[in-house]
Amino acid sequence: MANMQVRKGRVLALLLIVFTAAFLWAGGSMFLRSSVPKLDILPVDTAETVSGFKNAWVRIHRVIFLKNAVDAKLDKKSYVRLSDIPLAMQQAIIAVEDSRFYQHTGFDVEGILRAVLVNMQTGAYAEGGSTITQQLIKNLFLSQERTLGRKVEEFVLAIGIELQYSKEEILEMYLNTIYFGSGAYGIGQASAIYFGKPPFHLNLAECAMLAGLPNAPSLTSPYVNFAAAKERQAIVLGAMSRNGYIGPSQAQEAKLTPILLAK
């Protein structure tokens, strides 16, 4: 009963956010300005206004019919189920990108603060501040622009994803949409392009190397800079060790495991 009340509260909060965001996206600020009497009437760009309302409707429709929108964006041809992705790969990506993945509900202030501290201590980008859910939203729908409207949209969609999908489904979708460099989108393509095999057969060393690529895929691809890829691999293995997924000896053994690339 308590869980049901909590869930209802979350849904109500989501609806409030949706309607507030919808008002702003649909030109709410313009409406507020137009409701104030003015001495000088300026001409309104009708085409721009219509375009703004059209974009607002697309965003609102995406929130309301989120599962349909997500399904339309997923590449089913190379999609890999979580059961066919090694546990080591799942743990590696969680450790380095979002170590509190199973604790937060889409946004993680504590995780952002911790990531900043860890990165300052290590002197490298060891952990990310955005959650896996936020990154999934960006991969599926959003541009790289940094505006208040885009952040509101990201917030609304992240909560919607968390309410409608399990953590396992979110992780599965994330691993199938993230860019790993060298033209590889998703774990299926990455495993084939870099190691010439399906994800199920990846070892710990290979999983850690792949998990390190999304941070800067064009720069750390082992085909572009093998040394940089190895450095990222070591960072991932360190994060896995800190989070208790593997022991220090396993991390060291994986660092020394030869990497045999497909090309």
N, C-alpha and C positions, 0 to 999 in steps of 0.2 A: 504493500500500500504506500509506504513511504517512497519507494522507488518510483511508483506511478506519479506521485505528487511532484517529485523532483523533475521527472520527464515532462509533465504538463507545464511546470514552471519554465523549463528550458524552451518548450515550444512557444509559450506565450512571449517569452523574451525575444525569441527569434522573430515572431510575427511583428512585434513592436519595432525591432530593428529594420525589418523588411519594409514596413510602411514608412518609417522615417527616411530610410535610404531612398525608397521609391519616390517620395515627395521631392527630395533633393535632386535625384537624377532626372526627374521629369520636369525640372525647371522651377522647383519650389521657390528658390531664391528670387527668380525672375518674377514669380507671382507676388511674392511679398513686396518687392520693389514697386511693382505696378500698382499695388493696392494703396500706396502712399500718394496723396495728391502732389502733382508737380506743376510748376508754372510753364516749363518748356517741355513739349512733347517731341520726343525724338523718334524717327522712323525705325520700325522693327524689321530686322532681316527675317522675313517669313521662312525662307528656305532653311536658314540655320536653326530656327525654332522647330520646324517640322522634323529636321534631322535629329535634333536633341531629343524630341519626344519619341522618335522611332528607336533611337539607341536606348532610351530609358525603358521602353516596352520590351526590347530584346533582353535587357538585364533582369527585369522583373519576371518575365516568362522563364528565364533560366533558373531563377530562384524557386519559382513555384513548381516547375517541372524539372527539377534538378537531375533526377535519375535518368530521364530521357536525354538531357543535355550531355551528361557524362558518357552515357552509352554511345552517343553519336560521335564522340571525340576519340574513343578507344580504337586502336588498330587491332582488329580481331585476327588478322592474318598471322602476326608474329606474337600474339598474346601468350604469356606463360603463366600458368596457375601457380599459386603460392606453394602448393604441395610438390611442385617440380622445381622449386628454387631451394638450394641448400640452406639449412638453418644458419650456417656460418655467414652466408650472404645477407640474410635478413638481419642477423645480429650486427654485422659489420656496418650496414647502412644506418641502422638505428643508433649504434654507438657513436658514429662520427657526425650524423646529421641531426639527431633528435633523441637524446638518451632518455628523455622523459615522455616518450611517445605514448606509452600505455597509461600515463598518469594525467595528461592534460586533455582538454576538450577542444583542441584546434589551435589555441593560442597559449603560449607558455612564457609568462614574464620571468619566472624563476629561471627557466632555461636560457633565456636571452642574457640575463645577468651572469649566470654561471659560464656560458660560452665566452663572454667577454673576458672573464677572469682567467679561464683556462688558456685562451689564446694569448693573453698577456704573459702568462707564466711560461708557456712553451715557446713564445716568440714566433708562432706560426698559426695558420688557420686550422686549428685542430678540431673545433666543433662549430656547428652552425647555429645561428640564432633563430631562424625561421623553422617552424615545425614542418614535419613531413606533410601534414595536411595542407598547410599554406603553400608549400612548394608544389604539391599536386594541383592545387587550384591554379597556380601560375602556369604550370605546364599545360593544363587543359584549356584555360580560358583567357588569361590576362596578358596584357602587354607589359613592357618593362618601364613604362612611365611611372613617375613618382608623384602622384597627386592624391589629394584627400579623397576624391571620389573613388579612385582605384583601391585605396586602402579600405574604405568602407565596403566596397564590393567584395574584396578579399575576405574581410571579417565576416560578412553575411554568408558567403559561400562556404567558408571554412566551418562555421557552426552548422550549416545545413548538411555538409558532408558527414560531420561527426554524428549528427542525429540520425542520418539515414543509412549509414554504412558501419559495419564493424571495423575494428582496428585492423584485423587481418585483411579485409577487403581493401581498406585504404592503402595499406602497405603493398598489397599486390598490384593495385593500380599505379601506385607511385613507381614501383620497380619496372613497370611496363611503359612508362611515359617519359622517364628521365633521360636526358642526353648524356651519353658516355664518351662523346668525341669520336672522331674518325668516321662520321656518318652513321653511328650506331645509336638508335633511339630504342630504349627498352633493354632489359636484361637479355632477352633472347638474341637480338641482333649483336649486342656487345659481346656475349659469350662466343658467338660464331665468328665475328670479325677479329677478335683478339686471340682467341684460343682454339678456334675450329671445332668446337663441341657444344652440345646443349648445356644449359645451366646446371642441370642435375649432376653433371660430372665435374663441376668446378671444385678444386681443393681450397683449403683455407688461404693459402698464399694468393691464389688467383682471385678469390672473393674479396680479399682485402685490397688488392690492387684496383679492382673494378669499383669498389666502394669509394675509393679516393679520387676517382676521376671527375664526378659531377661538379666538384668545387670550381674547377677551371679546365673543362674537358678539352678545349682547343690547345691548351698549353701543356697539360700533363698526360696526354695520350702517350702510351709507350712507343707508338710509331713516330711521335713527334719529338719526345724527350724522355728517354727511358730512365734517366737518372731522376728526373722530376717525378715520374710515376713511382719509382722505388721509394722516394722520400714520402710521398703521400701514402704509400702502402704502410710504411713504418708508423706514420701518424695514426692510421686506422687501427693497426694492431695494438698500438698503445692505448687508444680509446677503448677497444674491446677488452683489454686487460684491466683498465681502470673500472670498467663497468661490470666486471666479473664474468664475462662471457668465456674468456680463456685465461690461462695462467701465464705468467711471465716466460716460462720455458717454452710454452706453445707459441707465444708471440715471437720469440727469438728463433725458434725452429722454422716458422713460416717465413721470416725475413731471409733465411739462408736457403730456402727452397728455390731451386732454379725455375725461372719463368720461361716457358717455351711458347713463343708467339706463333700465331698461325701463318704470318707472312715472314 
